[in-house]
Each structure stands twice: as structure tokens, then as C-alpha cells.
Amino acid sequence: MRLRLSAWAPLLDVNDVNHGLLLPILLHDQARPLLGPPRNGRKTEDFLGNAYLDIPAVVEALRQHWMPIRYARDR
């Protein structure tokens, strides 16, 4: 399977409200924040350390995000 980066480009834009859906996946994949250096503090440490726990939820949210687009394209 190959990632079609052009199709995912809107969600890679940090200004897109749905960008946050990718963060747990991107953080897990890269093992580092992609938005520059993380803020100091306990909340950041907790988020970075536990982001992988959100992957199942964001996968379903991404499915819900793409379904209307996929069905419209198939018609």
C-alpha cells in the first residue's frame, strides 16, 4: 500500500482544523513532534507519552472525515 501524499496534504496543513487527527499517528511514526520543539511542561510530556493511546479513536475519526469524500467520488 502506498500513501498518496497529495490526497493527505490538506490534513498535513497545521492550519486545517482536522490536522489534529493526524497528530497521534505522526507522533508515533516519527517519535518526535512535527510542529517544532514541544512546549516545556507536564501536559506536553503527558500528551507526547500517551498520544499512541488516541490512535484507535483518530483512525475512526479519519474514516468519518473521508467517507463523504470517498462516496461522492465513487458516484
N, CA and C of each residue as an Amber inpcrd file, in Angstrom:
protein
   225
   0.8420000  -1.1590000   0.0000000   0.0000000   0.0000000   0.0000000
   0.8930000   1.2280000   0.0000000   0.5340000   2.2240000  -0.7830000
   1.2980000   3.4750000  -0.8490000   0.4510000   4.6500000  -0.3950000
   1.0700000   5.5160000   0.3560000   0.4050000   6.7380000   0.7860000
   0.3620000   7.7160000  -0.3800000  -0.8200000   8.1880000  -0.7010000
  -0.9420000   9.2410000  -1.7170000  -0.8540000  10.5820000  -0.9830000
   0.3520000  11.0830000  -0.8820000   0.6150000  12.2850000  -0.1150000
  -0.2400000  13.4610000  -0.5800000  -0.4810000  13.5660000  -1.8720000
  -1.2980000  14.6790000  -2.3750000  -2.7140000  14.6260000  -1.8150000
  -3.2520000  13.4210000  -1.6130000  -4.5980000  13.2900000  -1.0620000
  -4.6400000  13.6840000   0.4140000  -3.5470000  13.4410000   1.1210000
  -3.4890000  13.7490000   2.5500000  -2.9980000  15.1630000   2.8310000
  -2.5420000  15.8610000   1.8260000  -1.9490000  17.1930000   2.0070000
  -2.8190000  18.1470000   2.8290000  -4.1430000  18.1970000   2.6060000
  -4.9370000  19.1270000   3.4260000  -4.8220000  18.8550000   4.9250000
  -4.7250000  17.5940000   5.3110000  -4.6250000  17.2780000   6.7350000
  -3.2160000  17.4790000   7.2830000  -2.2540000  17.6160000   6.4140000
  -0.8860000  17.9000000   6.8580000  -0.6680000  19.3860000   7.1120000
  -1.6050000  20.2070000   6.6650000  -1.5380000  21.6520000   6.8760000
  -1.9220000  21.9600000   8.3220000  -1.0180000  22.5310000   9.0850000
  -1.2790000  22.8080000  10.5040000  -2.4220000  23.7930000  10.6950000
  -2.8030000  24.5300000   9.6570000  -3.9100000  25.4750000   9.7590000
  -5.2670000  24.8050000   9.5380000  -5.2690000  23.5660000   9.0780000
  -6.5120000  22.8240000   8.8860000  -6.9740000  22.3030000  10.2370000
  -8.2250000  22.5530000  10.5790000  -8.7610000  22.1490000  11.8730000
  -8.6530000  20.6340000  12.0860000  -8.6570000  19.8550000  11.0240000
  -8.5750000  18.4040000  11.1370000  -7.1450000  17.8690000  11.2600000
  -6.1610000  18.7520000  11.2130000  -4.7590000  18.3370000  11.3400000
  -4.5220000  17.5670000  12.6450000  -5.2110000  17.9720000  13.6790000
  -5.0480000  17.3130000  14.9770000  -5.3520000  15.8310000  14.9460000
  -6.1830000  15.4060000  13.9750000  -6.4970000  13.9790000  13.8670000
  -5.2500000  13.1560000  13.5500000  -4.3150000  13.7590000  12.8510000
  -3.1130000  13.0290000  12.4680000  -2.0180000  13.0340000  13.5300000
  -2.1050000  13.9460000  14.4740000  -1.0070000  14.1080000  15.4280000
  -0.6170000  12.8250000  16.1630000  -1.5540000  12.0790000  16.7430000
  -1.1140000  10.8610000  17.4380000  -0.4040000   9.8770000  16.5100000
  -0.8520000   9.8010000  15.2680000  -0.2230000   8.8910000  14.3080000
   1.1490000   9.4130000  13.9140000   1.2290000  10.6880000  13.5930000
   2.5020000  11.2730000  13.1810000   3.5140000  11.2520000  14.3230000
   3.0640000  11.5160000  15.5270000   3.9800000  11.4810000  16.6690000
   4.5080000  10.0780000  16.8900000   3.6540000   9.1030000  16.7440000
   4.0800000   7.7130000  16.9330000   5.0310000   7.2970000  15.8200000
   4.7000000   7.6760000  14.5970000   5.5070000   7.2870000  13.4450000
   6.8830000   7.9390000  13.4850000   6.9360000   9.1790000  13.8170000
   8.1960000   9.9200000  13.7920000   8.9180000   9.9130000  15.1360000
   8.1880000   9.5770000  16.1750000   8.7410000   9.5760000  17.5400000
   9.2730000  10.9440000  17.9530000   8.7360000  11.9710000  17.3290000
   9.1030000  13.3400000  17.7080000   8.0260000  14.2870000  17.1970000
   7.8190000  15.4090000  17.8430000   6.8200000  16.3650000  17.3760000
   7.1910000  16.9350000  16.0100000   6.2000000  17.1490000  15.1680000
   6.4460000  17.6740000  13.8320000   6.1870000  19.1740000  13.7380000
   5.7800000  19.7760000  14.8310000   5.4260000  21.1910000  14.8010000
   6.4810000  22.0590000  15.4550000   7.6850000  21.5960000  15.4640000
   8.7480000  22.3420000  16.1200000   8.9720000  21.7910000  17.5090000
   9.8200000  22.4470000  18.2600000  10.1160000  21.9380000  19.5970000
   8.8650000  21.9690000  20.4770000   8.6750000  20.9390000  21.2820000
   7.4960000  20.9200000  22.1570000   7.6230000  21.9370000  23.2750000
   6.4870000  22.3700000  23.7740000   6.4820000  23.2680000  24.9270000
   6.9520000  22.4950000  26.1530000   7.5980000  23.1850000  27.0430000
   8.0110000  22.5630000  28.2920000   6.7990000  22.4220000  29.1960000
   6.7870000  21.3670000  29.9560000   5.7200000  21.2170000  30.9410000
   5.1570000  19.8170000  30.9920000   4.4730000  19.5740000  32.0690000
   3.9130000  18.2460000  32.3410000   2.8380000  17.8530000  31.3240000
   1.9770000  18.8060000  30.9170000   0.9180000  18.4880000  29.9650000
   1.4960000  18.0090000  28.6440000   2.5520000  18.6590000  28.1940000
   3.1980000  18.2510000  26.9400000   3.7980000  16.8620000  27.0870000
   4.4800000  16.6220000  28.1890000   5.0790000  15.3040000  28.4260000
   4.0020000  14.2190000  28.4400000   2.8930000  14.5040000  29.1050000
   1.7990000  13.5330000  29.1610000   1.2210000  13.2760000  27.7780000
   1.0010000  14.3600000  27.0180000   0.4490000  14.2000000  25.6740000
   1.3810000  13.3760000  24.7920000   2.6480000  13.7340000  24.7830000
   3.6040000  13.0200000  23.9360000   3.7590000  11.5640000  24.3620000
   3.7220000  11.3170000  25.6460000   3.8860000   9.9650000  26.1500000
   2.6790000   9.0740000  25.9560000   1.5060000   9.7010000  25.8210000
   0.2770000   8.9220000  25.7160000  -0.4460000   9.0850000  24.3870000
   0.1200000   9.8010000  23.4550000  -0.5550000  10.0620000  22.1810000
  -0.9410000   8.7820000  21.4500000  -0.1200000   7.7490000  21.5770000
  -0.4120000   6.4910000  20.8850000  -1.7390000   5.8850000  21.3370000
  -2.1660000   6.1950000  22.5520000  -3.4320000   5.6690000  23.0510000
  -4.6290000   6.2240000  22.2810000  -4.4450000   7.3730000  21.6420000
  -5.5290000   8.0050000  20.8700000  -5.6190000   7.4840000  19.4440000
  -4.6780000   6.6650000  19.0100000  -4.6620000   6.2110000  17.6200000
  -5.9670000   5.5140000  17.2200000  -6.5130000   4.5780000  17.9920000
  -7.7780000   3.9650000  17.5620000  -8.9050000   4.9880000  17.3590000
  -8.9940000   5.9580000  18.2460000 -10.0470000   6.9700000  18.1180000
  -9.8380000   7.8580000  16.8980000  -8.5970000   8.2460000  16.6280000
  -8.3710000   9.1260000  15.4790000  -8.4980000   8.3670000  14.1610000
  -8.2150000   7.0670000  14.1630000  -8.4240000   6.2810000  12.9450000
  -9.9040000   6.2920000  12.5790000 -10.7670000   6.0890000  13.5600000
 -12.2110000   6.1450000  13.2890000 -12.6420000   7.5590000  12.8840000
 -12.0920000   8.5770000  13.5310000 -12.4250000   9.9540000  13.1620000
 -11.9600000  10.2680000  11.7410000 -10.7960000   9.7640000  11.3650000
 -10.3190000   9.9590000   9.9860000 -11.2230000   9.2390000   8.9980000
 -11.6930000   8.0560000   9.3440000 -12.6410000   7.3330000   8.4920000
 -13.8950000   8.1700000   8.2910000 -14.4170000   8.7080000   9.3680000
 -15.6170000   9.5470000   9.2760000 -15.3520000  10.8040000   8.4340000
 -14.1680000  11.3410000   8.5520000 -13.7900000  12.5330000   7.7720000
 -13.7830000  12.2300000   6.2750000 -13.2110000  11.0860000   5.9000000
 -13.0330000  10.7680000   4.4810000 -14.2490000  10.1240000   3.8250000
 -15.1410000   9.4960000   4.5720000 -16.2490000   8.7560000   3.9680000
 -17.0920000   9.6060000   3.0180000 -17.5330000  10.7960000   3.3840000
 -18.3310000  11.5820000   2.4290000 -17.5680000  11.9000000   1.1410000
 -16.2890000  12.1160000   1.2690000 -15.4560000  12.4270000   0.0960000
 -15.3230000  11.1850000  -0.7740000 -15.0950000  10.0440000  -0.1790000
 -14.9490000   8.7940000  -0.9300000 -16.2320000   8.4080000  -1.6320000
 -17.3590000   8.5170000  -0.9310000 -18.6280000   8.1500000  -1.5500000
 -19.0050000   9.1070000  -2.6710000 -18.7180000  10.3710000  -2.5010000
 -19.0170000  11.3420000  -3.5600000 -18.1740000  11.0610000  -4.7980000
 -16.9310000  10.6450000  -4.6110000 -16.0310000  10.3680000  -5.7190000
 -16.4370000   9.0980000  -6.4710000 -16.9700000   8.1020000  -5.7430000
 -17.3400000   6.8230000  -6.3580000 -18.6160000   6.9080000  -7.1810000
 -19.3910000   7.9230000  -6.9940000 -20.6780000   8.0240000  -7.7130000
 -20.5230000   8.5550000  -9.0800000
